[in-house]
Amino acid sequence: MITENEERIIFDHACVPEHVPAYVMSVSGAEPFLSSEYLTYVKEDHLTFVGYPLGQTSDKSRLQQALDMAVREWKPAQVAVIGAHAPSLPMKSFDHEEDDYYRITFANWSMPQKVRNMIHRAEHEVTVAEEKSLGEDHQWLIASFLDKNRISGAMRFVFEKIPHYVSSTATAEVFSARDRENRLVAFDVAELGARDYVFYMFNFRNPETHVPGVSDLLLYEIMKKASDLGKQHVNLGLGVNRGIRFFKKKWGGQAFLAYHYGLYGASSGRSSFMDALAGAVFR
């Protein structure tokens, strides 16, 4: 486990959601460890290595050394790795993805007029409330998303754990948009547990209603919350696909951190937590 001093280091330098142990633990059940300024999560014979150092500039050789040390210590059958650089492991590679994290930095950002227009449009139809738990209507939206997109396996497991994550983590915040009949139109989950960052985690919309600009309005409320808390950045997550990149760039989000994901080792017939997370968290 991690010590109080290590918790302070993580709080001060976290820049990706996987740097928030309370989030990863609540979803995966894995145990966090900090070594050489790198976070690892261990569960049974699976090791998840977060290759973004806490407090130092990312360096390929230092990442490789820390990863090699973690593998020697834990001797896992399967290893999932994310980082700014692709590592080398003497294990079979089952999957590899590349992307970029996007963020907004308050010091050099102003709201684009198109975004402002969409926010004003949505404000006429919905109101947004901050909440600390997910109700039956939130869980219905999650279930509808899973069914509509035919998501199964490990990724479904991650999404189904969202209510547990929100209820068990004091730093998670729910932003809910409801219409005049108090119907839930959409909601976002944001993670507030880092010193400098707010993490834009999940976004769900009601398939039976359509309010133009509702996602913009929810992100705007998250941005206001981040500013009120004195955060410097909002991590918008990965680019994922053209539509999601368009939304993030429309807001002025810029790619700031390279993302390499790899899954290595024995084929166990089930994906690791990181394998699911790679495609689940950032919409």
C-alpha positions as CSV (number, residue, x, y, z in Angstrom):
1,M,0.0,0.0,0.0
2,I,1.0,3.7,-0.1
3,T,2.0,5.8,2.9
4,E,0.7,9.2,3.9
5,N,3.8,10.8,2.5
6,E,3.3,9.0,-0.8
7,E,-0.3,10.1,-0.9
8,R,0.9,13.7,-0.7
9,I,3.4,13.1,-3.6
10,I,0.6,11.6,-5.7
11,F,-1.8,14.5,-4.8
12,D,0.8,17.1,-5.8
13,H,1.8,15.6,-9.1
14,A,-1.1,13.5,-10.5
15,C,-1.9,14.4,-14.1
16,V,-3.9,11.4,-15.4
17,P,-6.9,9.6,-13.7
18,E,-4.8,6.5,-13.1
19,H,-2.8,8.6,-10.7
20,V,-5.8,8.7,-8.3
21,P,-5.6,5.4,-6.3
22,A,-9.0,5.8,-4.8
23,Y,-10.5,5.7,-8.3
24,V,-8.5,2.7,-9.5
25,M,-9.0,0.8,-6.3
26,S,-12.8,1.3,-6.3
27,V,-13.1,0.1,-9.9
28,S,-10.5,-2.7,-10.0
29,G,-9.9,-3.8,-6.5
30,A,-6.2,-3.6,-7.2
31,E,-3.7,-2.5,-4.6
32,P,-1.5,0.6,-5.3
33,F,2.2,0.9,-4.7
34,L,4.6,3.8,-5.4
35,S,8.2,3.1,-6.4
36,S,10.7,5.4,-8.2
37,E,7.9,7.9,-8.6
38,Y,5.8,5.5,-10.7
39,L,2.5,4.1,-9.5
40,T,1.7,0.4,-10.0
41,Y,-1.5,-1.5,-9.2
42,V,-1.3,-5.2,-8.3
43,K,-4.2,-7.7,-8.2
44,E,-3.4,-11.5,-8.1
45,D,-1.0,-12.2,-11.0
46,H,-1.8,-8.9,-12.8
47,L,0.4,-5.8,-12.7
48,T,-0.7,-2.4,-14.0
49,F,2.1,0.0,-14.5
50,V,1.3,3.8,-14.9
51,G,4.4,5.1,-16.8
52,Y,3.9,8.7,-16.0
53,P,6.3,9.7,-13.3
54,L,5.1,11.8,-10.3
55,G,7.3,14.8,-10.0
56,Q,9.7,14.3,-12.9
57,T,9.7,14.7,-16.7
58,S,8.8,11.6,-18.6
59,D,11.9,9.7,-19.7
60,K,12.0,6.5,-21.7
61,S,15.0,5.0,-20.0
62,R,13.8,5.8,-16.5
63,L,10.4,4.3,-17.3
64,Q,12.0,1.1,-18.6
65,Q,14.1,0.8,-15.4
66,A,11.2,1.3,-13.1
67,L,9.0,-1.2,-15.1
68,D,11.8,-3.8,-15.1
69,M,12.1,-3.4,-11.3
70,A,8.3,-3.8,-10.8
71,V,8.2,-6.9,-12.9
72,R,11.1,-8.5,-11.0
73,E,9.5,-7.7,-7.7
74,W,6.0,-8.9,-8.5
75,K,6.6,-11.6,-11.1
76,P,3.2,-11.1,-12.8
77,A,1.7,-13.3,-15.4
78,Q,0.2,-10.4,-17.2
79,V,1.4,-6.7,-17.4
80,A,-0.6,-3.7,-18.6
81,V,1.4,-0.5,-19.2
82,I,0.5,3.1,-20.1
83,G,3.0,5.8,-20.6
84,A,4.4,8.5,-22.9
85,H,6.8,5.9,-24.3
86,A,6.3,2.3,-25.4
87,P,8.4,0.0,-23.2
88,S,10.2,-3.3,-24.0
89,L,9.2,-6.5,-22.1
90,P,10.4,-10.1,-22.6
91,M,6.7,-11.1,-22.8
92,K,4.3,-11.6,-25.6
93,S,2.4,-8.4,-26.6
94,F,-1.4,-8.9,-27.0
95,D,-2.5,-5.4,-27.6
96,H,-1.1,-1.9,-28.3
97,E,-2.8,1.4,-28.7
98,E,-1.6,5.0,-29.2
99,D,-3.4,8.2,-28.6
100,D,-2.9,11.6,-26.8
101,Y,-4.4,13.1,-23.7
102,Y,-6.1,16.4,-24.2
103,R,-6.3,19.2,-21.6
104,I,-7.4,22.8,-21.1
105,T,-5.0,25.1,-19.1
106,F,-6.8,28.0,-17.5
107,A,-3.9,30.4,-17.8
108,N,-4.0,30.5,-21.6
109,W,-7.7,29.6,-22.4
110,S,-10.7,31.6,-23.3
111,M,-14.1,30.1,-24.1
112,P,-14.8,29.9,-27.9
113,Q,-17.9,31.7,-29.0
114,K,-19.4,28.5,-30.6
115,V,-19.1,26.8,-27.2
116,R,-20.7,29.8,-25.5
117,N,-23.6,29.7,-27.9
118,M,-24.2,26.0,-27.3
119,I,-24.2,26.5,-23.5
120,H,-26.7,29.3,-23.7
121,R,-28.9,27.1,-25.9
122,A,-28.9,24.2,-23.4
123,E,-29.4,26.5,-20.4
124,H,-32.9,27.3,-21.7
125,E,-33.9,23.6,-21.4
126,V,-32.0,22.1,-18.5
127,T,-30.6,22.9,-15.1
128,V,-27.4,21.4,-13.7
129,A,-26.9,20.2,-10.1
130,E,-23.8,18.8,-8.4
131,E,-24.4,15.5,-6.6
132,K,-22.4,13.0,-4.6
133,S,-24.1,9.8,-5.7
134,L,-25.8,8.1,-8.6
135,G,-29.6,7.4,-8.4
136,E,-31.7,5.0,-10.4
137,D,-32.0,7.4,-13.3
138,H,-28.2,7.7,-13.6
139,Q,-27.8,3.9,-13.5
140,W,-30.5,3.6,-16.1
141,L,-28.5,5.8,-18.4
142,I,-25.4,3.7,-17.9
143,A,-27.3,0.5,-18.6
144,S,-28.8,2.1,-21.7
145,F,-25.4,3.0,-23.0
146,L,-24.0,-0.5,-22.4
147,D,-27.0,-2.1,-24.2
148,K,-27.0,0.4,-27.1
149,N,-23.3,0.0,-27.7
150,R,-23.3,-3.7,-27.1
151,I,-20.4,-3.4,-24.6
152,S,-19.4,-6.6,-22.9
153,G,-16.6,-8.2,-20.9
154,A,-14.1,-6.2,-19.0
155,M,-15.2,-2.8,-20.3
156,R,-18.8,-3.5,-19.2
157,F,-17.4,-4.3,-15.8
158,V,-15.6,-0.9,-15.5
159,F,-18.8,0.9,-16.5
160,E,-20.9,-1.1,-14.0
161,K,-18.5,-0.1,-11.3
162,I,-19.1,3.6,-11.8
163,P,-21.8,3.9,-9.1
164,H,-19.4,2.2,-6.6
165,Y,-16.6,4.5,-7.5
166,V,-18.7,7.6,-7.0
167,S,-20.2,6.4,-3.7
168,S,-16.9,5.2,-2.2
169,T,-14.6,8.1,-3.3
170,A,-15.0,11.5,-1.7
171,T,-13.3,13.3,-4.6
172,A,-15.8,12.2,-7.3
173,E,-18.4,14.7,-8.3
174,V,-21.6,14.1,-10.4
175,F,-22.9,16.9,-12.6
176,S,-26.5,16.1,-13.6
177,A,-28.6,18.0,-16.2
178,R,-32.4,17.7,-15.8
179,D,-35.2,19.2,-17.8
180,R,-38.3,21.0,-16.6
181,E,-40.0,17.7,-15.8
182,N,-37.0,16.8,-13.7
183,R,-36.0,14.0,-16.1
184,L,-32.3,13.3,-16.3
185,V,-31.1,14.3,-19.7
186,A,-27.3,13.8,-19.2
187,F,-24.7,13.6,-16.5
188,D,-20.9,13.8,-16.2
189,V,-18.5,12.4,-13.5
190,A,-15.5,14.5,-12.7
191,E,-12.6,13.5,-10.4
192,L,-11.3,16.3,-8.2
193,G,-8.7,14.5,-6.2
194,A,-5.4,16.0,-7.5
195,R,-3.8,19.3,-6.6
196,D,-3.5,20.8,-10.1
197,Y,-6.0,18.8,-12.2
198,V,-9.7,18.0,-12.5
199,F,-10.3,14.9,-14.6
200,Y,-13.2,14.8,-17.0
201,M,-14.1,11.1,-16.5
202,F,-17.5,10.0,-17.8
203,N,-20.3,11.5,-19.9
204,F,-23.7,9.8,-20.4
205,R,-26.7,11.2,-22.3
206,N,-30.3,10.0,-22.3
207,P,-31.1,8.2,-25.6
208,E,-34.7,9.2,-25.3
209,T,-34.1,13.0,-25.1
210,H,-31.9,15.3,-27.2
211,V,-30.9,18.7,-25.9
212,P,-28.3,20.4,-28.1
213,G,-25.4,21.7,-26.1
214,V,-26.1,19.7,-22.9
215,S,-22.6,18.1,-22.9
216,D,-21.1,21.6,-23.4
217,L,-23.1,22.9,-20.5
218,L,-22.0,20.0,-18.2
219,L,-18.3,20.5,-19.1
220,Y,-18.8,24.2,-18.5
221,E,-20.0,23.4,-15.0
222,I,-17.0,21.2,-14.4
223,M,-14.7,24.0,-15.7
224,K,-16.3,26.4,-13.2
225,K,-15.8,23.9,-10.4
226,A,-12.2,23.5,-11.3
227,S,-11.6,27.2,-11.4
228,D,-13.3,27.7,-8.0
229,L,-11.0,25.0,-6.5
230,G,-7.9,26.7,-7.9
231,K,-7.0,24.0,-10.3
232,Q,-4.6,24.8,-13.2
233,H,-5.8,22.2,-15.7
234,V,-8.8,20.1,-16.8
235,N,-7.6,16.8,-18.3
236,L,-10.2,16.0,-21.0
237,G,-9.0,12.5,-21.5
238,L,-7.9,10.7,-24.7
239,G,-8.8,11.6,-28.3
240,V,-10.3,8.1,-28.9
241,N,-12.0,8.9,-32.2
242,R,-12.6,11.8,-34.6
243,G,-16.0,12.8,-33.0
244,I,-14.5,12.9,-29.5
245,R,-11.4,14.8,-30.7
246,F,-13.7,17.3,-32.4
247,F,-15.5,18.0,-29.1
248,K,-12.3,18.5,-27.1
249,K,-10.7,20.6,-29.7
250,K,-13.9,22.7,-30.1
251,W,-13.4,23.6,-26.4
252,G,-9.8,24.6,-27.0
253,G,-8.4,21.3,-25.7
254,Q,-4.8,20.6,-26.8
255,A,-2.9,17.3,-26.9
256,F,-0.3,17.5,-24.2
257,L,0.7,14.0,-23.3
258,A,1.4,11.0,-25.5
259,Y,-0.3,7.8,-24.6
260,H,1.0,4.3,-25.3
261,Y,-0.9,1.3,-24.0
262,G,0.3,-2.2,-24.1
263,L,-0.8,-5.6,-22.7
264,Y,1.9,-8.2,-22.2
265,G,2.3,-11.7,-20.9
266,A,0.3,-14.9,-20.7
267,S,-3.1,-15.1,-22.3
268,S,-5.4,-15.6,-19.3
269,G,-8.7,-15.5,-21.2
270,R,-9.6,-12.2,-19.4
271,S,-8.4,-8.7,-19.9
272,S,-6.7,-6.7,-17.2
273,F,-8.3,-3.6,-15.6
274,M,-6.1,-1.4,-17.7
275,D,-7.1,-3.2,-20.9
276,A,-10.8,-2.3,-20.2
277,L,-9.9,1.2,-18.9
278,A,-8.1,2.1,-22.1
279,G,-11.3,2.0,-24.1
280,A,-13.8,2.9,-21.4
281,V,-13.0,5.9,-19.4
282,F,-12.5,8.6,-22.0
283,R,-15.7,8.1,-24.0
